[in-house]
Amino acid sequence: MIQFDKFTLSNGLRVIVHRDPTTPLVAMNILYDVGARDEHPDKTGFAHLFEHLMFGGSVNIPKYDEPLQRAGGENNAFTNSDFTNYYLTLPKENIETAFWLESYRMLSLAFSEKSLQVQRQVVTEEFNQNYLNQPYGDVWLLLKPLAYKVHPYQWNTIGKTIDHIAEATLEDVKSFFSRFYCPNNAILSVAGNIETEEIKNLTEKWFGPIPSGPMNERNLPEEPIQKDERVLTVKRKVHSNAIYKAWHSCSRKDSQYIITDLISDLLGSGQSSILYKELVKKKKLFSSIDAYITGDIDAGLFIISGKLMPETTIEVANQAIEEIVERFSSNKIKPNDLTKVKNRVESSLEFSKISLTNRALDLAIYEHLGDIDMINKIASLYSAVSHIDVQQTASQIFRKENCSTLFYLKDTL
């Protein structure tokens, strides 16, 4: 049971405090409610760009990393379609350094043409290296716009095209910052050998004076129900053919999300999964195959992806996947198989709680999702899923017309 306290500052900053008297460290996590889905279609990649810009220093602290490292701390960040997350750990005795650093970059990030140019170049190189010049690197740049036609999930966090970041102006990034990086659009969670009153005092001192920003009211277009199967075939310089199949599924807030997650584990997580046993070990059609969900806050995707063996045709491989998901949707899952997957999930959840950083992150995410108490209920919800739940949900997902397929072929020329 993870215990926590919550309070909210007058400027709208939500704060979560989790006490762990067994550790000499403190973990701080700041989740900003801004991701790739909040970008303008003609100016994508900005949330990811800010993941880099926020480490460039604030007006009052030119270099973010130096004082943190002197205080014995370390930090990192990540961006996805739904939010941007910054986190750090440091010794308890230096906790105020964390508040000092994070509050100043929320208050007044340092903007200059030089820093923007440096980070534009960093992101451009990342785009080229990880998405354009790496085998299978452009899969999501192809698959997401195939599956999504209206919703902003149609572009990846890196952006639609590198041109959007290359052409970003100083005014563009200042406007993006003032809209989203403000206390009323953030959740601060702190975990360690701390007292709630101590955190209240530090939060009021360092974050209290920061003014609220505009309300982040989303009006995102809802992706219409897909009524026809979609297929895209591309050729690239890769070693083996691959298949990526994406079915629309539920949002992370939906009651079916946990069922969908279990389905992905049953079908394609590890060597004991159905897809691996059938198509890799038994029939030897694939060299590797996986199933997973995107886990997005709005309606996400259920993905099956696999690399083909050299002698396997793309038609045979695709048919084999479709036969398995059809059989899975039509037949009752074996109770023992479902129990094993549930046990694995429960073990994973418990193991993740060992990390102080993970606890701080999970508290912020569940608060962001609207139910922070889920952190203590999630294991029992997985345990309660029945074989009927699995079959019904699978039948809803694995409809042929609900699927977008990317055939990623080896260019033999």
N, C-alpha and C positions, 0 to 999 in steps of 0.2 A: 504494500500500500504506500503510494507516494503522497506524502502530506505537503500541503502548500497553502499559502495565503495570497490574497489578491487585493489590490487597491488601484484606484485611478486618480491621476493628478487632474487639477482643474483645466489643464490644457489638453486633456484627452488621452494622455499616455497611460496605457494599461500596464501594470506591473505585477509580476508573479514572483513570489519568494518561496524557495524550497530549501529547508534546512537539513544538512547532512553533517552531523558532528564528527564523523569519522575521517574527514579529509582535510588536509592543510590547504587545499586549493579552492578557488572560487571560479565558477563558470558563468559567464555573462553571454546572453543571447539577445540580439535585437532583430526582430522580424518586421520588415516593412511590407505593407500590403500593396505591393506593386510588382508585377511580373510582365512577361512578354504580351499577355492578353490585354494589357492596358495601353499598349503602344498604338500610334496612328499607323494605318496600313502603309503609308508612304514614308514612315520614319520608324523602322523596326530596329531591334537590337539595342535600344536605349537602356533598358533595365540591366542588361548584361554589361553594357558600357559603364554604367554606374557602379557595378561591382568592382571595376578597376579604378574608376575615378575616386571612389570613397577612400581608397588607400593612398591617395595622393597628398593627403594632409588637409588641414583646415586653415582658416585665416590665422588662428592663434597658435596652431601646432603644425609647422611646415612639413614634418615627416612623422607620419603616424607610427611606424614600426619602431623607431629608435627608442622613445620613452617606454614603450611596452616591453621591449627586449631588456632594457635596463632594469625593469621591474620584475624580470623573470617570467614574462608572459609570452604567449604565442596566440596567433589568430588565423582566421580564414573566413571564407564566405562562399555562398553559392546562389545562383539565380535559377528559377524555373519559370514556367508559364504563369504561375499564380502569385509568387512572392519572391522577395529577395531577403536573404538571411546572412547576418554577420555574427560571428561568435569568437570568443576569446577565453583563455584560462590564464590565471596568474595566482601567485601565493596570496593567501587571505590577508596578510599584513599590508599588501599593496593594492587592496581593493579599490581605493579611491582613484587610483590611476586609471582604472577601467571607466569609471564614471566621467572622469575628466576628459579622456580621449573621445568617448562615444558622444558625449553631450556637445562637445565643440564641433564635431563633424556633422552632427544633426543641425546645429545652430547656424554654422557658417562654413560650408565647404569652400575650399580654395579653388577658385576658377581662374584659369588663364589660358591664353591661346597656346602657350607652350605645353602645359599639362594635358590639354585636350589633344594636341597633336601627338604627344607621346603615347597616350592611351589609345587614340585612333589607330596608331601604327601597331600597337600590341594586339588589339582586337583583329585588325586586318591580317596580321601574321597568324593568329589563332584560327581565323576563318580559313585561310589558305592551307595551313598545316593539318588541321583536324577534320575539315569538311570537304576540301577540294582535292588535296594531294594525298589523301590517305585512302587505302582500299576500303570500299563500302562507306566512306565518310559522308557522302551526300545522301544516304538513305533517307534520313528524316527530312531533308530539304525536298525530297521527292514524294515521300509517303504522306506527310501531313497535309499538303495541299491537295493530294488525291482524295483523302478522307474527308477533309473539311473544306467546304465551299463558302461558308458565311462567317463562322466563328473565328476569332483571331488565333485559335489554336492552329490555324493553317500555316503559321510560320514558327520556326524554331527560336529558341532564346538567342541564338547568335544573330538572328534576323533573316529576312527574306533574301537579301542581297548585301554584299559588303559595301555597295555604293551608299546605302542609307547611313552607315557610320562614317564612311569617308567624306560624305557631304554634310555631316552634322556641324552646325554652327555653335558658337559660344552661347548665343541667345536660346537656341534649341535646348541645350543641356541645362541652362539656368532655369528655363521654364519648366522642364521636366522635374528638376530637383525641388523647386518651390511648390509644385503640385503634390508630390508624393512623399518626400522625405521630411516629414513633420511629425510632432508627437502624437497627434490624434490619428495618424495613419501607421502607428507602430505599436509593437508589443515588446516589452522588456522583461526578460526572465533572468533571475539570478539564483544560483544554486551553490551551496557550500556550507561551511560552519559559520552561519550568519544568523542574525536575529531580524525579524520583520521590522522592528522599530528602527534599527540601524539602517536598513535599506530604505525605509521611508525618508529618513533624514538626508541620506546621501542623494536620493532621487529628487527630493524637493530642492536641495541645494544646487544640483548640477543640471537637472532637466526642467525644474519648475519654471524658471524664467523664460524658457523658449516658447514663443507664441504659437498658438494653433495655426494650422494651415487650412486650406479649403477642404470641404467634405468630399471624400472620394466616393461619389455616387456613380456606380456603373450602370450602363444601359447597353450591355453587349448583345449582339444579335444571337438568337438561338439557332443552332444548327438544325435544319429540317431533317426529318426522318429520311434516311437514304432508301430509295425505292428500286434502285438498279445496281447490279454488280458493276464495279469499276476495275479496270485492269490497265496497268502501265508497264511497258517493257522497255528496258534500257540496256545498253551494252557499255561495259567499262573494262579497263585493263585490270582485271582481278584474276586470281588463281582458280576460282571455282564459281559455278552458278549458285545463286541464292534466291530464296523466296521470302517475301515479307507480306503477311496477310493481316489486315487490320479490320476489326469489327467494332462498330460503335457500341459502347457500354455505358454504365451509369456514372454519375458523379461521385466524388469521394464522400459527400454528405448523404448519399442515398443508403437506405437500409440494405440494399443488395450489394453494396460495395464489398463487404466482408465475404459474402458468398462468391462474388466474382474473383476476389483475390485467392480464395481456396481453389476455385476451378483452375486458375492459372498454375497453381502449385501441383494440382493433380495431373494436369495435362503435360506440363513442360518444365518443372523445376527439379533438376538433378537427374541422376542416372536411374532412379527408381520410378520416374514419371512415365506416363502412358506413351507419350510421343517418343521418348528416348528408347524405351524398351521395344516398341513396335517398329519404329522406322530407322533407328540406328543399330540396335543390337540384333533384332530379328531379321528384318528385311534388308538392312544395309543399304537403304536408299539415301540416307543423309550421313554426313560426317559429324554434324552437330545440329541440335534443334532445341528451341526454347519457347516457352510461353510466359507472358508477363503482361501486366497492365500499366498504363501510364500514371494512374493515380491522381488525375487532375481534379480540381475543385468543381469545375463544370464537367459536363458529360465527356468522359475520356475514351480511350481505345483499349481494346484487348488485342494483343499482338502475338502472332506465332511467326517465328523467323527461323530459317534453317539454311545451312550450307549443304549442297548436294554432293554426293559421290560422283566421280568423273563419268561413270557409265550410266548414271541416272538421267533420264530426260526430264525436262521441266514439266511436261504434261503428266508423267507418271507420278512425280513428286507432289505436284499440286493435288492430283486426285487422291493420293494416299492421305494427305492432311485432311481433305474434305470428308473422306470416308470415316476417319477417326473421330472428327468433331460431330459428325452426324450420328455415329454409333454412341458416342458419349452422351449426346443430348437425348437419345432415345432409350437408353438402358439405365437401369438402377446401378449406382456406384456401389462397389463392395464396401460394407461397413468398416472392415479392417483397413482398407485403403484410405478412407476418409479419416479414421481415427489416427493413423500414422501421420497424415499431413497436419492435422490439428495439433498433434503433439509437437511436431517440428516447429510450427508457428508459435506455440506457447513457449517453447524453449528459446526461440529467437527473441521473442518479446522480453523474456526474463533476462536473457544475456545482455540485451541492449541497455537495460536499466543499470548495469554495472557502471557504465560510463556516466560521469557527472555531466559532461557536455551533452550527451544524448538526452538526459533527463531535462536539462534546461531547454533543449531544442523541442522535445516532445511536448512539454508544457506550453510553449509558445504556439506550436502548430495546432494543438487541440483547442486552445483559446481562440486561435484564428478561425478554426472550423466551427466555432460556436458552442462547443461542449467540452470544457477543460476536464470535466470529470471522466471523460472517455479514457483518459490515461489509465484509470484504475478499473475500467469496465471492459476494455477491448478484448482481453483474453477470454472472458466469459461469453462474449458475443460470438467469437470464433467457435467456442466449444458448443454453442447452442445450434449451430447450423446442422440441418438434417440432409439426408440423401435426397429427399424430395425437393428441398430448397435448391440443391445443386442441379438437379435435373431440370427443374422449371426455369431457373435462371439461364442455364446453358441453352435451352430451347429458344429463349428470347434473344440471346446474343447471336447464336450461330445460324442465322438465316442467310442464305446465299446472296440475297439482294442487299444485305447489311454489310457486305464485305468489300474492301478495297485491296487489290492484290498488286504488288510490285514484283515483277520478274526482273531480277538483276543478273544479267547474263555476261559471261566471259566473252570479251571481244577477241575473236580468233584471228583477226587481220593483223 
